[in-house]
Amino acid sequence: MKYTYLGPPGTFTEAALRSLPNASGIQAMPRTTVPAALSAVRSGESDCAVVPLENSVKGVVPATLEELVTGDGPLHIEAEVQLPVTFHLMARPQQTRGDITTVLSHPHAHSQCRKWLDLHMPDVDTVFSTSTAAAARTVAEGSDQNVAAIASSAAAQSYGLDVIASDIGEHTHAVTRFIVVTGGGTPRARTGDDRTTLVVSAEGLAAGILVDILQQFSSRGVSLTGIQSWPTGSELGSYYFFLDLEGHIQDPAVTDAIGAVRCRATAVHVLGSYPRHQAGRPDSLRPQMAAV
Ligand SMILES: O=C(O)C(=O)C[C@]1(C(=O)O)C=C[C@@H](O)C=C1
């Protein structure tokens, strides 16, 4: 099985991929951006992509949401993985904090460490990179001694950097939710502890439509675990709604609620029903995944 992921090696996304139950049979193929990892799935170059979707501190990862909501071609969420993310400041060996004038990182990682930087290194410049590991690699391979990266301990090891400040994130227990995306295929079997993700478009519909849509879930006892809006691009105030809910598309209450939403919305696209992440659950991915 070929899996593209947000690389290079050493990203948190790679750690999520390596935590999958079928990881030993995966050919991991790093890509520079989330859209590139997902495009490979659409073109058939890879079977699956692992990408970050949201973080407990800084919220949704915009590049992933945009691709799921507006990208060309079918994408299907097959599984989710939640991983703790711990950020370290790292530099070339022998560099100290006082030598550093520029800090590189992914915008999501940087914003989780901004308070620490403001307090301890208020004068450094920030340069954004495509991922935390890309930042670490740039620091390791570049000629500038005065740069540091914010990345994982795995990235420090992979690129031969020294950690010069540990655990500098705003919240020590930050968690990122990653998703495994395929180009289609059969829905995951119901486990009894599932999540369903869908995109609802209510473009051009009357005021109050969002409340009406949400009521279709609450009146049937279906809990929403997340809602994000993404602009349709047609005019200010026009949105797609990205919904996460508890339950499987085959649960009667979920089927019924989605049917009622279809009657009200302009379009409904179910992105997937899949087991909710549980720490240590060995069956987050079905064993027959290899056959997808
Ligand atoms: O850059 C990485 O290591 C990633 O896997 C990306 C990413 C993100 O997109 O949010 C993943 C988790 C962290 O919140 C920071 C960065």
The ligand as a Tripos MOL2 file, in Angstrom:
@<TRIPOS>MOLECULE
LIG
   16    16     1     0     0
SMALL
NO_CHARGES

@<TRIPOS>ATOM
      1 O1          4.4800   20.0860   10.2660 O.co2     1 LIG1
      2 C1          4.1680   18.9910   10.7500 C.2       1 LIG1
      3 O2          4.9520   18.2780   11.3990 O.co2     1 LIG1
      4 C2          2.8080   18.5330   10.5780 C.2       1 LIG1
      5 O3          2.5600   17.3570   10.6430 O.2       1 LIG1
      6 C3          1.7420   19.5740   10.3390 C.3       1 LIG1
      7 C4          1.0960   20.1220   11.5880 C.3       1 LIG1
      8 C5         -0.1850   20.9440   11.2080 C.2       1 LIG1
      9 O4         -0.5300   21.0470   10.0470 O.co2     1 LIG1
     10 O5         -0.8360   21.4140   12.1270 O.co2     1 LIG1
     11 C6          0.6450   19.0140   12.4490 C.2       1 LIG1
     12 C7          0.5850   19.1250   13.7820 C.2       1 LIG1
     13 C8          1.0510   20.3120   14.5050 C.3       1 LIG1
     14 O6         -0.0990   21.0140   14.9600 O.3       1 LIG1
     15 C9          1.8600   21.2050   13.6490 C.2       1 LIG1
     16 C10         1.9740   21.0310   12.3140 C.2       1 LIG1
@<TRIPOS>BOND
     1     1     2 2
     2     2     3 1
     3     2     4 1
     4     4     5 2
     5     4     6 1
     6     6     7 1
     7     7     8 1
     8     7    11 1
     9     7    16 1
    10     8     9 2
    11     8    10 1
    12    11    12 2
    13    12    13 1
    14    13    14 1
    15    13    15 1
    16    15    16 2
@<TRIPOS>SUBSTRUCTURE
     1 LIG1         1 GROUP 0 **** ****
